[in-house]
Structure formats: structure tokens, C-alpha cells
Amino acid sequence: MKNRLRVLRAERKWSQAELAGRVDVSRQAINAVETGKHDPSLSLAFALAGAFDLKIEDVFDPEGEAD
């Protein structure tokens, strides 16, 4: 699933570890979602979108493939 996590993090100057702390998962989990190796659970997708104050569809594209 394609996502904008890397871009959104960069805009806020957050590391993967900082984002992970905000949504209570490991840095490795953020990396796996960000690189498209793992699709997030619905609850994690909501948490990630909420961390950026965005809607899920503004962060994730279920039709797209990861970069």
C-alpha cells in the first residue's frame, strides 16, 4: 500500500523513532509500513493519520503500490 509517511515525517522533521513514540509502536514497525513491507492494521492507520492530523486517505493509498 502506497503511503506518504516519509514525506509527512520530513515536513515535520520527525525521525521514525519520534513517529513511533507518538503512535506507540516500534521504530521497526514504522519502517516496515513506510517502505511498504507491511500494511498497517486499521487501528495503526488511524493512529498514524491522527499523528499528522490528517484523514487516512490523505496518508495511505490502498490502490497504489509502495515505492
C-alpha positions in Angstrom: 0.0 0.0 0.0 1.5 3.3 -1.0 1.8 5.9 1.7 3.1 9.4 2.3 4.7 8.7 5.7 8.3 9.6 4.7 7.2 12.9 3.2 5.0 13.8 6.1 7.7 13.0 8.6 10.2 15.0 6.7 7.9 18.0 6.6 7.7 17.9 10.4 11.4 16.9 10.9 10.4 13.8 12.8 12.5 10.7 12.9 11.0 7.2 12.5 11.6 6.8 16.3 9.7 10.1 17.1 6.7 9.0 15.0 6.8 5.5 16.6 6.7 7.1 20.0 3.7 9.2 19.0 1.7 6.1 17.9 3.1 3.7 20.5 4.8 1.2 18.1 8.4 0.3 17.4 10.6 2.2 15.0 10.9 -1.0 13.0 7.1 -1.1 12.6 7.2 2.5 11.2 10.0 1.5 8.8 8.1 -1.6 7.6 4.9 0.4 6.9 6.8 3.3 5.4 8.7 1.1 3.0 5.6 -0.9 2.1 6.9 -4.2 3.6 3.9 -4.3 5.9 0.4 -2.9 5.6 -0.7 -1.3 8.9 -3.7 -2.5 10.9 -6.7 -0.3 10.8 -6.0 1.0 14.3 -2.4 1.8 13.4 -3.5 3.5 10.2 -5.9 5.7 12.2 -3.2 6.4 14.8 -0.7 7.4 12.0 -3.2 9.7 10.3 -4.1 11.2 13.6 -0.5 11.9 14.4 -0.4 14.1 11.3 -3.9 15.4 11.9 -5.0 14.0 8.5 -7.6 11.6 7.2 -6.4 8.0 6.5 -6.9 8.5 2.8 -4.6 11.6 2.9 -1.8 9.3 4.2 -2.5 5.9 2.5 -3.5 4.9 -1.0 -4.9 1.4 -0.9 -4.8 1.2 -4.7 -1.2 2.3 -5.0 1.9 0.2 -4.6 4.7 1.2 -2.3 7.7 3.0 -3.7 
